[in-house]
Amino acid sequence: MTTNILPLLPIMIPFFAGIIMLFTGQRPLVHRVIATISSLLIIISAIWLVVLVHRNGTIATFLGDWAPPFGISVVIDMAAALLLLTTAIITLFTVIYSFQSIGVEREKFYYYVMVMFMISGVNGAFSTGDIFNMFVFFEVFLLASYVLITLGGTKIQLQEGFKYILVNMISSNFFVLALAYLYSVAGSLNMADIHTKLEGFEGDYSIMSLVAVVFLFVFATKAGVFPLYFWLPGSYYAPPMPVLVLFGALLTKVGIYAIARTYSLFFIDNVEFTHQMLLLLALATIVMGSIGALSHADMKRIIIYNILIAVGVILVGVSMMDESGMLGAFYYLIHDMIIKAALFMLVGFLIYRTGETNAERLGGLIKIHPITGWTFFIAALSLAGVPPLPGFYGKLFIVQSTFANDNYIAGIIVLISSLVVLYSVIRIFISAFWGEDMDFSRLKPVKSDKLLFASIAMVLVSVAFGLAADALYPMFEMAAQSFHDPASYSNYLPEVE
């Protein structure tokens, strides 16, 4: 076990960057510089963490000089380190994308401040070793997201923002209730300590089943799992595209991570109930996401419903809770964060250039934007899991796990969902880039160098991830181990008896 300040950097850097920007006042150019430098620093610190964890194992820091498991703990295993690195990369390119897309008025009203505060909360949720502090970090990024979803004050933003705030306030109250139930049973809030105390739990396990249901309600609401996804399509549609990039790539993934972490550590003695419940909801989420993706021509809505499909696919792997399932879930989780950001950026460029969100009203754009068109095509293949792009590896391991556990229907649904994803996104590509030529005089002469730089860069990151998947396998194997073998996560706390 190593104790140092390094695990705190991905939380502290964006937090203090936000504070500095608050004191600089309404100065968009200064905010741009600070946000960009901060994002680069987060990437450097995250890479450093990945290297150290790969070499030395889990890194833990205990604040306030309290002996573990008391006090505040920040724990970086390989899963957390990879999530921090992915979040940092997405943040950097989203900040660059925002320069030409968010608008000066929103920049003046502390847009980059809220982005930094939100990233601080997201990184904290990925890093914390304490379940109560997971709640705290959830509230940090949710408070920032409340501002981001309503920043600009358009009618649809205020309508959907109110719904988004109400739903999350309700789920946060249930989060506190779940913590109280859990503490009454385990007498601890340190996640490693709770796992150790619940091993071989001999009490009435019905209380733990109740806690599992409440936790799932909370995190499924955040992640957009059926039937609690009702708020997501409208709320994610409302904000400007850079905010949607961050929401679609990051926020639902925090909910997935929380489900995977808590279900692997706390609810291990009644998997016939807890994990089968999770599997059924995951499959229903895939089906509902598929219906939504196929029933819309609006480009934003198609990609938003593809978020739901991805949430379901990842949770199918999580529900298997074996090595192959968790390995596939983690591969697909990282892949989906990257490629969703890329696709939202590309769709955003098309909307800014044409003023249209309906793909059927576009056409012939390959003649004007060939590089963008073929980049979109590669992103579509990656999203669907076509080899050797990264989505393939995640789905391969997940399907292998479902078949090995005799969940053949689940595996078949995951495979069919790949066809749905491919069809829904290729439909945008064919309509927008190869359809009958639209009236090109309608195209807006917007500056797009930073939009396209960020979009293409994210697709290149996805391609590089796929090509390097074999080389990265040991890291992902290490990341998956802390879920399918939770004792490997709690080993950082040898003092726990």
One Martini backbone bead per residue (centre of mass of N, CA, C, O) as a GRO file, in nm:
protein
  497
    1MET     BB    1   0.095   0.036   0.024
    2THR     BB    2   0.030   0.371  -0.086
    3THR     BB    3   0.104   0.710   0.039
    4ASN     BB    4  -0.031   0.992  -0.141
    5ILE     BB    5  -0.118   1.270  -0.357
    6LEU     BB    6  -0.172   1.160  -0.645
    7PRO     BB    7  -0.479   1.059  -0.627
    8LEU     BB    8  -0.582   1.373  -0.596
    9LEU     BB    9  -0.529   1.528  -0.863
   10PRO     BB   10  -0.793   1.469  -1.042
   11ILE     BB   11  -0.956   1.644  -0.827
   12MET     BB   12  -0.790   1.910  -0.769
   13ILE     BB   13  -0.736   2.042  -1.039
   14PRO     BB   14  -1.031   2.116  -1.129
   15PHE     BB   15  -1.115   2.257  -0.868
   16PHE     BB   16  -0.898   2.489  -0.870
   17ALA     BB   17  -0.959   2.587  -1.152
   18GLY     BB   18  -1.245   2.685  -1.087
   19ILE     BB   19  -1.166   2.891  -0.871
   20ILE     BB   20  -0.981   3.065  -1.042
   21MET     BB   21  -1.201   3.142  -1.252
   22LEU     BB   22  -1.384   3.292  -1.055
   23PHE     BB   23  -1.159   3.519  -0.990
   24THR     BB   24  -1.135   3.622  -1.302
   25GLY     BB   25  -1.403   3.620  -1.421
   26GLN     BB   26  -1.542   3.738  -1.733
   27ARG     BB   27  -1.294   3.548  -1.909
   28PRO     BB   28  -1.282   3.341  -2.163
   29LEU     BB   29  -0.980   3.315  -2.244
   30VAL     BB   30  -0.877   3.240  -1.965
   31HIS     BB   31  -1.058   2.990  -1.930
   32ARG     BB   32  -0.948   2.831  -2.166
   33VAL     BB   33  -0.658   2.804  -2.067
   34ILE     BB   34  -0.712   2.673  -1.793
   35ALA     BB   35  -0.874   2.427  -1.896
   36THR     BB   36  -0.654   2.311  -2.080
   37ILE     BB   37  -0.426   2.280  -1.875
   38SER     BB   38  -0.584   2.105  -1.675
   39SER     BB   39  -0.638   1.869  -1.868
   40LEU     BB   40  -0.340   1.799  -1.913
   41LEU     BB   41  -0.274   1.743  -1.613
   42ILE     BB   42  -0.472   1.510  -1.581
   43ILE     BB   43  -0.346   1.326  -1.789
   44ILE     BB   44  -0.068   1.302  -1.657
   45SER     BB   45  -0.166   1.190  -1.383
   46ALA     BB   46  -0.315   0.941  -1.503
   47ILE     BB   47  -0.074   0.808  -1.637
   48TRP     BB   48   0.087   0.777  -1.380
   49LEU     BB   49  -0.117   0.594  -1.239
   50VAL     BB   50  -0.119   0.362  -1.438
   51VAL     BB   51   0.178   0.289  -1.407
   52LEU     BB   52   0.186   0.243  -1.097
   53VAL     BB   53  -0.037   0.028  -1.082
   54HIS     BB   54   0.096  -0.174  -1.275
   55ARG     BB   55   0.352  -0.208  -1.090
   56ASN     BB   56   0.215  -0.190  -0.764
   57GLY     BB   57  -0.076  -0.137  -0.754
   58THR     BB   58  -0.268  -0.021  -0.531
   59ILE     BB   59  -0.364   0.314  -0.447
   60ALA     BB   60  -0.357   0.478  -0.119
   61THR     BB   61  -0.538   0.744   0.056
   62PHE     BB   62  -0.534   0.899   0.385
   63LEU     BB   63  -0.710   1.134   0.546
   64GLY     BB   64  -0.634   1.305   0.850
   65ASP     BB   65  -0.468   1.075   1.001
   66TRP     BB   66  -0.641   0.821   0.971
   67ALA     BB   67  -0.706   0.513   1.043
   68PRO     BB   68  -0.782   0.245   0.892
   69PRO     BB   69  -1.124   0.281   0.788
   70PHE     BB   70  -1.103   0.570   0.862
   71GLY     BB   71  -1.209   0.815   0.698
   72ILE     BB   72  -1.066   0.935   0.407
   73SER     BB   73  -1.061   0.762   0.090
   74VAL     BB   74  -0.826   0.700  -0.182
   75VAL     BB   75  -0.871   0.467  -0.459
   76ILE     BB   76  -0.633   0.322  -0.699
   77ASP     BB   77  -0.708   0.128  -0.942
   78MET     BB   78  -0.719   0.029  -1.262
   79ALA     BB   79  -1.004   0.117  -1.313
   80ALA     BB   80  -0.976   0.410  -1.213
   81ALA     BB   81  -0.734   0.493  -1.390
   82LEU     BB   82  -0.872   0.453  -1.669
   83LEU     BB   83  -1.110   0.644  -1.615
   84LEU     BB   84  -0.943   0.898  -1.568
   85LEU     BB   85  -0.805   0.905  -1.845
   86THR     BB   86  -1.058   0.912  -2.021
   87THR     BB   87  -1.181   1.166  -1.898
   88ALA     BB   88  -0.945   1.356  -1.967
   89ILE     BB   89  -0.955   1.331  -2.275
   90ILE     BB   90  -1.247   1.425  -2.311
   91THR     BB   91  -1.213   1.700  -2.178
   92LEU     BB   92  -1.008   1.828  -2.366
   93PHE     BB   93  -1.177   1.800  -2.638
   94THR     BB   94  -1.427   1.950  -2.530
   95VAL     BB   95  -1.295   2.219  -2.478
   96ILE     BB   96  -1.205   2.266  -2.769
   97TYR     BB   97  -1.491   2.237  -2.891
   98SER     BB   98  -1.613   2.487  -2.730
   99PHE     BB   99  -1.484   2.736  -2.866
  100GLN     BB  100  -1.708   2.695  -3.132
  101SER     BB  101  -2.001   2.606  -2.964
  102ILE     BB  102  -2.103   2.748  -2.690
  103GLY     BB  103  -2.041   3.044  -2.656
  104VAL     BB  104  -1.970   3.344  -2.511
  105GLU     BB  105  -2.202   3.372  -2.307
  106ARG     BB  106  -2.147   3.105  -2.158
  107GLU     BB  107  -1.853   3.160  -2.093
  108LYS     BB  108  -1.908   3.405  -1.905
  109PHE     BB  109  -2.102   3.197  -1.725
  110TYR     BB  110  -1.905   2.960  -1.626
  111TYR     BB  111  -1.863   2.698  -1.794
  112TYR     BB  112  -1.570   2.595  -1.721
  113VAL     BB  113  -1.621   2.577  -1.423
  114MET     BB  114  -1.840   2.352  -1.435
  115VAL     BB  115  -1.669   2.145  -1.576
  116MET     BB  116  -1.452   2.116  -1.355
  117PHE     BB  117  -1.644   2.039  -1.125
  118MET     BB  118  -1.758   1.788  -1.262
  119ILE     BB  119  -1.487   1.636  -1.294
  120SER     BB  120  -1.422   1.623  -0.996
  121GLY     BB  121  -1.668   1.443  -0.926
  122VAL     BB  122  -1.615   1.210  -1.117
  123ASN     BB  123  -1.330   1.140  -1.011
  124GLY     BB  124  -1.422   1.090  -0.721
  125ALA     BB  125  -1.614   0.851  -0.780
  126PHE     BB  126  -1.379   0.669  -0.900
  127SER     BB  127  -1.175   0.701  -0.628
  128THR     BB  128  -1.331   0.621  -0.399
  129GLY     BB  129  -1.338   0.421  -0.077
  130ASP     BB  130  -1.619   0.566  -0.003
  131ILE     BB  131  -1.961   0.560  -0.001
  132PHE     BB  132  -2.025   0.846   0.102
  133ASN     BB  133  -1.828   0.996  -0.096
  134MET     BB  134  -1.982   0.915  -0.342
  135PHE     BB  135  -2.221   1.090  -0.278
  136VAL     BB  136  -2.070   1.358  -0.274
  137PHE     BB  137  -1.963   1.342  -0.570
  138PHE     BB  138  -2.234   1.326  -0.700
  139GLU     BB  139  -2.324   1.610  -0.604
  140VAL     BB  140  -2.108   1.771  -0.742
  141PHE     BB  141  -2.171   1.690  -1.044
  142LEU     BB  142  -2.474   1.761  -1.030
  143LEU     BB  143  -2.457   2.061  -0.970
  144ALA     BB  144  -2.303   2.129  -1.228
  145SER     BB  145  -2.516   2.001  -1.425
  146TYR     BB  146  -2.747   2.195  -1.360
  147VAL     BB  147  -2.610   2.437  -1.491
  148LEU     BB  148  -2.544   2.321  -1.775
  149ILE     BB  149  -2.845   2.246  -1.862
  150THR     BB  150  -2.935   2.576  -1.816
  151LEU     BB  151  -2.730   2.720  -1.981
  152GLY     BB  152  -2.911   3.002  -2.137
  153GLY     BB  153  -3.236   2.966  -2.090
  154THR     BB  154  -3.402   2.789  -2.249
  155LYS     BB  155  -3.695   2.635  -2.258
  156ILE     BB  156  -3.595   2.336  -2.281
  157GLN     BB  157  -3.385   2.355  -2.057
  158LEU     BB  158  -3.583   2.421  -1.823
  159GLN     BB  159  -3.767   2.181  -1.849
  160GLU     BB  160  -3.549   1.950  -1.841
  161GLY     BB  161  -3.395   2.053  -1.592
  162PHE     BB  162  -3.618   2.006  -1.387
  163LYS     BB  163  -3.639   1.702  -1.428
  164TYR     BB  164  -3.344   1.635  -1.367
  165ILE     BB  165  -3.340   1.747  -1.078
  166LEU     BB  166  -3.573   1.584  -0.956
  167VAL     BB  167  -3.468   1.299  -1.006
  168ASN     BB  168  -3.191   1.337  -0.854
  169MET     BB  169  -3.306   1.414  -0.579
  170ILE     BB  170  -3.454   1.150  -0.526
  171SER     BB  171  -3.211   0.956  -0.560
  172SER     BB  172  -3.039   1.088  -0.335
  173ASN     BB  173  -3.228   1.015  -0.102
  174PHE     BB  174  -3.197   0.706  -0.147
  175PHE     BB  175  -2.896   0.698  -0.097
  176VAL     BB  176  -2.909   0.765   0.203
  177LEU     BB  177  -3.087   0.525   0.278
  178ALA     BB  178  -2.886   0.305   0.186
  179LEU     BB  179  -2.659   0.388   0.379
  180ALA     BB  180  -2.812   0.332   0.639
  181TYR     BB  181  -2.861   0.034   0.595
  182LEU     BB  182  -2.564  -0.049   0.557
  183TYR     BB  183  -2.458   0.056   0.831
  184SER     BB  184  -2.644  -0.126   1.009
  185VAL     BB  185  -2.487  -0.386   0.914
  186ALA     BB  186  -2.160  -0.304   0.892
  187GLY     BB  187  -2.038  -0.038   1.041
  188SER     BB  188  -1.953   0.097   0.756
  189LEU     BB  189  -1.798   0.300   0.466
  190ASN     BB  190  -1.579   0.126   0.378
  191MET     BB  191  -1.567  -0.080   0.113
  192ALA     BB  192  -1.356  -0.289   0.204
  193ASP     BB  193  -1.473  -0.331   0.487
  194ILE     BB  194  -1.752  -0.424   0.404
  195HIS     BB  195  -1.667  -0.673   0.248
  196THR     BB  196  -1.532  -0.818   0.485
  197LYS     BB  197  -1.789  -0.818   0.676
  198LEU     BB  198  -1.984  -0.971   0.452
  199GLU     BB  199  -1.833  -1.215   0.465
  200GLY     BB  200  -2.031  -1.457   0.567
  201PHE     BB  201  -2.308  -1.368   0.619
  202GLU     BB  202  -2.551  -1.462   0.897
  203GLY     BB  203  -2.784  -1.306   0.858
  204ASP     BB  204  -3.042  -1.136   0.731
  205TYR     BB  205  -3.051  -1.112   0.380
  206SER     BB  206  -3.296  -0.930   0.320
  207ILE     BB  207  -3.161  -0.657   0.380
  208MET     BB  208  -2.955  -0.678   0.143
  209SER     BB  209  -3.167  -0.694  -0.081
  210LEU     BB  210  -3.283  -0.416  -0.022
  211VAL     BB  211  -3.024  -0.257  -0.066
  212ALA     BB  212  -2.984  -0.347  -0.359
  213VAL     BB  213  -3.242  -0.213  -0.467
  214VAL     BB  214  -3.179   0.077  -0.384
  215PHE     BB  215  -2.910   0.106  -0.530
  216LEU     BB  216  -3.025   0.046  -0.810
  217PHE     BB  217  -3.218   0.280  -0.823
  218VAL     BB  218  -3.005   0.498  -0.807
  219PHE     BB  219  -2.799   0.407  -1.038
  220ALA     BB  220  -3.008   0.359  -1.264
  221THR     BB  221  -3.093   0.652  -1.284
  222LYS     BB  222  -2.813   0.763  -1.365
  223ALA     BB  223  -2.773   0.547  -1.617
  224GLY     BB  224  -3.048   0.459  -1.767
  225VAL     BB  225  -3.232   0.230  -1.663
  226PHE     BB  226  -3.461   0.015  -1.683
  227PRO     BB  227  -3.738   0.230  -1.616
  228LEU     BB  228  -3.528   0.499  -1.546
  229TYR     BB  229  -3.491   0.655  -1.846
  230PHE     BB  230  -3.718   0.875  -1.908
  231TRP     BB  231  -3.532   1.142  -1.871
  232LEU     BB  232  -3.288   1.127  -2.078
  233PRO     BB  233  -3.365   1.208  -2.373
  234GLY     BB  234  -3.459   1.499  -2.301
  235SER     BB  235  -3.224   1.608  -2.121
  236TYR     BB  236  -2.992   1.552  -2.339
  237TYR     BB  237  -3.121   1.732  -2.572
  238ALA     BB  238  -3.111   2.033  -2.453
  239PRO     BB  239  -2.826   2.091  -2.453
  240PRO     BB  240  -2.546   2.164  -2.562
  241MET     BB  241  -2.318   1.972  -2.719
  242PRO     BB  242  -2.080   1.973  -2.511
  243VAL     BB  243  -2.261   1.879  -2.279
  244LEU     BB  244  -2.354   1.617  -2.414
  245VAL     BB  245  -2.080   1.488  -2.432
  246LEU     BB  246  -2.035   1.466  -2.126
  247PHE     BB  247  -2.291   1.319  -2.048
  248GLY     BB  248  -2.275   1.072  -2.249
  249ALA     BB  249  -1.976   0.981  -2.164
  250LEU     BB  250  -1.999   1.001  -1.824
  251LEU     BB  251  -2.256   0.989  -1.633
  252THR     BB  252  -2.360   0.700  -1.688
  253LYS     BB  253  -2.081   0.565  -1.608
  254VAL     BB  254  -2.097   0.619  -1.307
  255GLY     BB  255  -2.339   0.438  -1.257
  256ILE     BB  256  -2.209   0.178  -1.355
  257TYR     BB  257  -1.971   0.175  -1.163
  258ALA     BB  258  -2.141   0.167  -0.902
  259ILE     BB  259  -2.272  -0.101  -0.957
  260ALA     BB  260  -2.018  -0.273  -0.987
  261ARG     BB  261  -1.890  -0.209  -0.712
  262THR     BB  262  -2.126  -0.283  -0.515
  263TYR     BB  263  -2.200  -0.571  -0.632
  264SER     BB  264  -1.906  -0.691  -0.582
  265LEU     BB  265  -1.883  -0.618  -0.261
  266PHE     BB  266  -2.185  -0.657  -0.116
  267PHE     BB  267  -2.360  -0.863  -0.331
  268ILE     BB  268  -2.248  -1.205  -0.292
  269ASP     BB  269  -2.492  -1.406  -0.148
  270ASN     BB  270  -2.746  -1.326  -0.379
  271VAL     BB  271  -2.718  -1.358  -0.705
  272GLU     BB  272  -2.990  -1.480  -0.795
  273PHE     BB  273  -3.119  -1.197  -0.748
  274THR     BB  274  -2.938  -0.947  -0.809
  275HIS     BB  275  -2.811  -1.034  -1.096
  276GLN     BB  276  -3.077  -1.110  -1.236
  277MET     BB  277  -3.204  -0.836  -1.212
  278LEU     BB  278  -2.983  -0.689  -1.371
  279LEU     BB  279  -3.012  -0.849  -1.635
  280LEU     BB  280  -3.308  -0.782  -1.704
  281LEU     BB  281  -3.267  -0.473  -1.715
  282ALA     BB  282  -3.049  -0.474  -1.933
  283LEU     BB  283  -3.219  -0.602  -2.159
  284ALA     BB  284  -3.444  -0.389  -2.156
  285THR     BB  285  -3.256  -0.154  -2.232
  286ILE     BB  286  -3.175  -0.256  -2.509
  287VAL     BB  287  -3.457  -0.267  -2.632
  288MET     BB  288  -3.539   0.033  -2.586
  289GLY     BB  289  -3.297   0.157  -2.731
  290SER     BB  290  -3.355   0.025  -3.007
  291ILE     BB  291  -3.630   0.149  -3.057
  292GLY     BB  292  -3.535   0.445  -3.045
  293ALA     BB  293  -3.314   0.433  -3.272
  294LEU     BB  294  -3.527   0.333  -3.503
  295SER     BB  295  -3.761   0.579  -3.457
  296HIS     BB  296  -3.541   0.792  -3.551
  297ALA     BB  297  -3.398   1.089  -3.737
  298ASP     BB  298  -3.262   1.218  -3.512
  299MET     BB  299  -2.935   1.237  -3.437
  300LYS     BB  300  -2.934   1.282  -3.133
  301ARG     BB  301  -3.139   1.057  -3.055
  302ILE     BB  302  -2.988   0.816  -3.165
  303ILE     BB  303  -2.737   0.845  -2.976
  304ILE     BB  304  -2.891   0.846  -2.710
  305TYR     BB  305  -3.012   0.556  -2.745
  306ASN     BB  306  -2.724   0.428  -2.761
  307ILE     BB  307  -2.665   0.461  -2.467
  308LEU     BB  308  -2.867   0.248  -2.365
  309ILE     BB  309  -2.746   0.009  -2.506
  310ALA     BB  310  -2.468   0.025  -2.367
  311VAL     BB  311  -2.565  -0.003  -2.079
  312GLY     BB  312  -2.681  -0.287  -2.117
  313VAL     BB  313  -2.427  -0.435  -2.215
  314ILE     BB  314  -2.249  -0.381  -1.970
  315LEU     BB  315  -2.451  -0.506  -1.754
  316VAL     BB  316  -2.434  -0.789  -1.856
  317GLY     BB  317  -2.139  -0.831  -1.775
  318VAL     BB  318  -2.175  -0.760  -1.475
  319SER     BB  319  -2.391  -0.986  -1.407
  320MET     BB  320  -2.190  -1.226  -1.438
  321MET     BB  321  -1.927  -1.195  -1.252
  322ASP     BB  322  -1.683  -1.265  -1.434
  323GLU     BB  323  -1.404  -1.245  -1.610
  324SER     BB  324  -1.526  -1.208  -1.895
  325GLY     BB  325  -1.754  -1.008  -1.828
  326MET     BB  326  -1.575  -0.783  -1.697
  327LEU     BB  327  -1.383  -0.744  -1.930
  328GLY     BB  328  -1.598  -0.662  -2.136
  329ALA     BB  329  -1.724  -0.428  -1.975
  330PHE     BB  330  -1.463  -0.256  -1.962
  331TYR     BB  331  -1.400  -0.230  -2.254
  332TYR     BB  332  -1.682  -0.106  -2.330
  333LEU     BB  333  -1.676   0.138  -2.145
  334ILE     BB  334  -1.432   0.285  -2.266
  335HIS     BB  335  -1.523   0.283  -2.557
  336ASP     BB  336  -1.796   0.441  -2.517
  337MET     BB  337  -1.684   0.703  -2.413
  338ILE     BB  338  -1.525   0.774  -2.670
  339ILE     BB  339  -1.739   0.731  -2.907
  340LYS     BB  340  -1.960   0.916  -2.802
  341ALA     BB  341  -1.801   1.173  -2.813
  342ALA     BB  342  -1.739   1.161  -3.117
  343LEU     BB  343  -2.035   1.151  -3.227
  344PHE     BB  344  -2.139   1.410  -3.099
  345MET     BB  345  -1.934   1.592  -3.241
  346LEU     BB  346  -2.016   1.522  -3.533
  347VAL     BB  347  -2.312   1.596  -3.509
  348GLY     BB  348  -2.259   1.886  -3.421
  349PHE     BB  349  -2.128   1.975  -3.682
  350LEU     BB  350  -2.372   1.923  -3.868
  351ILE     BB  351  -2.559   2.121  -3.719
  352TYR     BB  352  -2.387   2.378  -3.747
  353ARG     BB  353  -2.368   2.366  -4.066
  354THR     BB  354  -2.701   2.318  -4.128
  355GLY     BB  355  -2.938   2.340  -3.892
  356GLU     BB  356  -2.980   2.023  -3.862
  357THR     BB  357  -3.117   1.709  -3.708
  358ASN     BB  358  -3.231   1.581  -3.963
  359ALA     BB  359  -3.105   1.347  -4.178
  360GLU     BB  360  -3.330   1.361  -4.413
  361ARG     BB  361  -3.242   1.680  -4.479
  362LEU     BB  362  -2.993   1.562  -4.594
  363GLY     BB  363  -2.709   1.571  -4.838
  364GLY     BB  364  -2.396   1.532  -5.000
  365LEU     BB  365  -2.150   1.595  -4.786
  366ILE     BB  366  -1.907   1.437  -4.910
  367LYS     BB  367  -1.824   1.669  -5.112
  368ILE     BB  368  -1.736   1.872  -4.870
  369HIS     BB  369  -1.685   1.630  -4.623
  370PRO     BB  370  -1.497   1.363  -4.649
  371ILE     BB  371  -1.346   1.328  -4.379
  372THR     BB  372  -1.593   1.339  -4.199
  373GLY     BB  373  -1.746   1.104  -4.326
  374TRP     BB  374  -1.528   0.877  -4.277
  375THR     BB  375  -1.514   0.922  -3.975
  376PHE     BB  376  -1.807   0.846  -3.918
  377PHE     BB  377  -1.788   0.559  -4.027
  378ILE     BB  378  -1.579   0.457  -3.824
  379ALA     BB  379  -1.749   0.523  -3.573
  380ALA     BB  380  -1.983   0.332  -3.642
  381LEU     BB  381  -1.817   0.070  -3.641
  382SER     BB  382  -1.719   0.098  -3.350
  383LEU     BB  383  -1.994   0.104  -3.207
  384ALA     BB  384  -2.078  -0.190  -3.327
  385GLY     BB  385  -1.811  -0.387  -3.326
  386VAL     BB  386  -1.598  -0.381  -3.552
  387PRO     BB  387  -1.339  -0.530  -3.662
  388PRO     BB  388  -1.061  -0.388  -3.479
  389LEU     BB  389  -1.248  -0.242  -3.305
  390PRO     BB  390  -1.319  -0.201  -2.966
  391GLY     BB  391  -1.618  -0.311  -2.945
  392PHE     BB  392  -1.555  -0.612  -3.004
  393TYR     BB  393  -1.413  -0.707  -2.742
  394GLY     BB  394  -1.636  -0.660  -2.540
  395LYS     BB  395  -1.858  -0.837  -2.677
  396LEU     BB  396  -1.704  -1.100  -2.686
  397PHE     BB  397  -1.677  -1.143  -2.377
  398ILE     BB  398  -1.977  -1.118  -2.306
  399VAL     BB  399  -2.082  -1.352  -2.481
  400GLN     BB  400  -1.906  -1.570  -2.362
  401SER     BB  401  -2.025  -1.543  -2.077
  402THR     BB  402  -2.322  -1.606  -2.139
  403PHE     BB  403  -2.270  -1.890  -2.256
  404ALA     BB  404  -2.114  -2.008  -2.006
  405ASN     BB  405  -2.396  -1.929  -1.827
  406ASP     BB  406  -2.658  -2.002  -2.005
  407ASN     BB  407  -2.723  -1.702  -2.148
  408TYR     BB  408  -2.833  -1.701  -2.456
  409ILE     BB  409  -3.031  -1.469  -2.484
  410ALA     BB  410  -2.840  -1.246  -2.399
  411GLY     BB  411  -2.631  -1.290  -2.624
  412ILE     BB  412  -2.825  -1.244  -2.862
  413ILE     BB  413  -2.910  -0.955  -2.789
  414VAL     BB  414  -2.628  -0.834  -2.813
  415LEU     BB  415  -2.588  -0.906  -3.113
  416ILE     BB  416  -2.839  -0.760  -3.226
  417SER     BB  417  -2.759  -0.477  -3.123
  418SER     BB  418  -2.532  -0.437  -3.330
  419LEU     BB  419  -2.721  -0.408  -3.575
  420VAL     BB  420  -2.879  -0.168  -3.470
  421VAL     BB  421  -2.647   0.026  -3.439
  422LEU     BB  422  -2.545   0.018  -3.728
  423TYR     BB  423  -2.805   0.106  -3.869
  424SER     BB  424  -2.862   0.378  -3.717
  425VAL     BB  425  -2.583   0.516  -3.801
  426ILE     BB  426  -2.568   0.458  -4.107
  427ARG     BB  427  -2.819   0.620  -4.172
  428ILE     BB  428  -2.683   0.890  -4.128
  429PHE     BB  429  -2.456   0.858  -4.334
  430ILE     BB  430  -2.633   0.820  -4.586
  431SER     BB  431  -2.813   1.072  -4.563
  432ALA     BB  432  -2.592   1.301  -4.523
  433PHE     BB  433  -2.360   1.199  -4.747
  434TRP     BB  434  -2.546   1.020  -4.988
  435GLY     BB  435  -2.768   1.167  -5.054
  436GLU     BB  436  -2.944   1.391  -5.174
  437ASP     BB  437  -2.876   1.693  -5.253
  438MET     BB  438  -2.859   1.963  -5.094
  439ASP     BB  439  -2.876   2.296  -5.008
  440PHE     BB  440  -2.569   2.449  -4.989
  441SER     BB  441  -2.664   2.747  -4.924
  442ARG     BB  442  -2.750   2.667  -4.618
  443LEU     BB  443  -2.479   2.674  -4.523
  444LYS     BB  444  -2.280   2.751  -4.259
  445PRO     BB  445  -2.003   2.980  -4.198
  446VAL     BB  446  -1.838   2.809  -3.988
  447LYS     BB  447  -1.619   2.751  -3.755
  448SER     BB  448  -1.426   2.415  -3.761
  449ASP     BB  449  -1.138   2.330  -3.666
  450LYS     BB  450  -1.196   2.249  -3.364
  451LEU     BB  451  -1.426   2.058  -3.412
  452LEU     BB  452  -1.268   1.857  -3.601
  453PHE     BB  453  -1.027   1.801  -3.427
  454ALA     BB  454  -1.180   1.671  -3.189
  455SER     BB  455  -1.339   1.456  -3.346
  456ILE     BB  456  -1.102   1.308  -3.488
  457ALA     BB  457  -0.936   1.253  -3.235
  458MET     BB  458  -1.144   1.061  -3.099
  459VAL     BB  459  -1.140   0.849  -3.324
  460LEU     BB  460  -0.836   0.790  -3.306
  461VAL     BB  461  -0.846   0.686  -3.019
  462SER     BB  462  -1.030   0.447  -3.082
  463VAL     BB  463  -0.847   0.308  -3.290
  464ALA     BB  464  -0.602   0.279  -3.104
  465PHE     BB  465  -0.744   0.103  -2.898
  466GLY     BB  466  -0.802  -0.133  -3.089
  467LEU     BB  467  -0.502  -0.188  -3.183
  468ALA     BB  468  -0.412  -0.202  -2.854
  469ALA     BB  469  -0.576  -0.426  -2.703
  470ASP     BB  470  -0.361  -0.644  -2.656
  471ALA     BB  471  -0.153  -0.466  -2.498
  472LEU     BB  472  -0.389  -0.382  -2.278
  473TYR     BB  473  -0.489  -0.642  -2.140
  474PRO     BB  474  -0.346  -0.646  -1.858
  475MET     BB  475  -0.499  -0.395  -1.755
  476PHE     BB  476  -0.791  -0.505  -1.791
  477GLU     BB  477  -0.752  -0.751  -1.616
  478MET     BB  478  -0.689  -0.588  -1.361
  479ALA     BB  479  -0.954  -0.430  -1.355
  480ALA     BB  480  -1.154  -0.679  -1.346
  481GLN     BB  481  -1.059  -0.821  -1.083
  482SER     BB  482  -1.194  -0.618  -0.870
  483PHE     BB  483  -1.481  -0.755  -0.941
  484HIS     BB  484  -1.457  -1.079  -0.966
  485ASP     BB  485  -1.222  -1.021  -0.725
  486PRO     BB  486  -1.275  -0.839  -0.447
  487ALA     BB  487  -1.027  -0.907  -0.270
  488SER     BB  488  -0.827  -0.737  -0.446
  489TYR     BB  489  -0.943  -0.467  -0.338
  490SER     BB  490  -0.925  -0.515  -0.012
  491ASN     BB  491  -0.603  -0.556   0.016
  492TYR     BB  492  -0.523  -0.251   0.079
  493LEU     BB  493  -0.662  -0.341   0.379
  494PRO     BB  494  -0.498  -0.524   0.611
  495GLU     BB  495  -0.631  -0.424   0.889
  496VAL     BB  496  -0.872  -0.579   0.819
  497GLU     BB  497  -1.081  -0.830   0.991
   0.00000   0.00000   0.00000
